[in-house]
Amino acid sequence: MEIDENIKIQMRKGILEYCILSILSRGDSYAPEIIAEMKDKEMIVVEGTLYPLLTRLKNSGLLDYRWEESPQGPPRKYYTLSEKGHEHLAILDAAWQEMISQIEAIRHGISVSK
């Protein structure tokens, strides 16, 4: 069965921040590397979506950045997860696990114990 692309796009929009924070939790990265990893995992994201989100996350205090010289081309802006970003990611992890449990319960008709 082929999944409608619009359905996948809507679902991806809701978890893009979570994916970016998860990538950066493993180490510093710059935008083209983030895009490449997302594409590698078949989570397509374009620069026009990523850059505004990175700016919003930085302005929210979840990310820090530094400029680093590049051996080819202009300097690169490397993003890193701030302490607040690590805390936010832990909250997202918990929310994600709760949501998975709820969806599984709905799919299989079982009750969720609190």
LINWOVEN-V883595 format. One record per backbone hydrogen bond with DSSP energy under -0.5 kcal/mol. CO is the residue of the C=O (numbers start at 1). NH is the residue of the N-H. If there is no record, write none. Layout:
co->{CO:CO}
nh->{NH:NH}
This chain:
co->{4:4:5:6:7:8:9:10:11:12:12:15:16:17:18:19:20:21:22:23:24:24:29:30:30:31:32:33:34:35:36:37:38:39:42:46:46:47:49:50:51:52:53:54:55:56:57:57:58:62:64:66:68:76:76:77:78:79:80:82:83:84:85:86:87:88:89:90:91:92:93:94:95:96:97:98:99:100:101:102:103:104:105:105:106:111}
nh->{7:8:9:10:11:12:13:14:15:15:16:19:20:21:22:23:24:25:26:26:27:81:79:33:34:35:36:37:38:39:40:41:43:42:44:49:50:51:53:54:55:56:57:58:59:60:62:63:61:82:80:78:76:68:78:31:66:29:64:86:87:88:89:90:91:92:93:94:95:96:97:98:99:100:101:102:103:104:105:106:107:108:109:110:109:113}
